[in-house]
């Protein structure tokens, strides 16, 4: 089969790889029908995730059709249409029993990280019964690809961990796919103000369409001063970091109000400076982490009901054989006005 293969920092190729095989009785082999590229994949290519070794097939998002199941798989059969979770969970270890699926003792974020991922014609999914979700008959598969990772990530690590409440003032620093996922799902809780911060005017325009009450374009405005001005000098109740660089984290810790929350969602490849000398006396809560995807079933119902439509995040579409072009577009998002790309087999 063909797959997108990581060959060390800065290097990738569309190459021939062996077909995945059932290795354990709980495995499921899925034929990929649609996948996408995540900002985390770009971090891997930069060398920010050194655990990813040369020869690894990238990708942790997608939908597909069950091709083969292990002897212990109960919930799926050949031909079933499935959503692939970015998090693999055995369902029975101590962490899984706490719904801390990202720290499953035999799983977690392993697809496209520690084992071969979804940017390929076929993928092996360990613990298939707990790591796949059936796709409803009338579902929009492109929209559901957003449920593999970005929508639960923005919701769980940004909105829930940030303890968004009705009437809150929120600043989301980074208007990429994860930031907009946080914007969409924050509105479940009726915040009073949602301020989106980014360098890209196109992404800020999309944010306004999706419900942002205010936008700040970095480079034209001082984000910290502007947020302080907007909030009467108080700051925001929740500051969500959705990029993964020191500068954006610093904005968050400068604009959070006393008693507020900083929810770090971005993947950081370099240390940040934490100003505890200022934050401790303000009773600030700081959270961060990997998505657990325990909210995926609820989010799927929300998407199916039409309450939110994550397919609007899709700006470009490619065939799987043209995945290198998809990476070129996604890696130059500002120039290409790209948010999420859909790659179809």
Secondary structure, 3 states (H helix, E strand, C coil): CEEEEECCCCCEEEEECCCCCCCCCCCEEEEEEEECCCHHHHHHHHCCCCCCCCCCECCCCEEEEEEEECCCCCCCCCCCEEEECCCECCCCCHHHHCCCHHHCCCCECCECCCECCCCECEEEECCHHHHEEECCCCCCHHHHHCCCCHHHHHHHHHHHCCCCCCCCEEEEECCCHHHHHHHHHHHHHCCCEEEEEECCHHHHHHHHHCCCCEEEEECCECHHHHHHHHCCCCCEEEEEECCCCHHHHHHHHHHEEEEEEEEECCCCCCCCCCCHHHHHHHCCEEEECCCCCCCHHHHHHHHHHCCCCHHHHEEEEEEHHHHHHHHHHHHCHHHHCCCEEEEEC
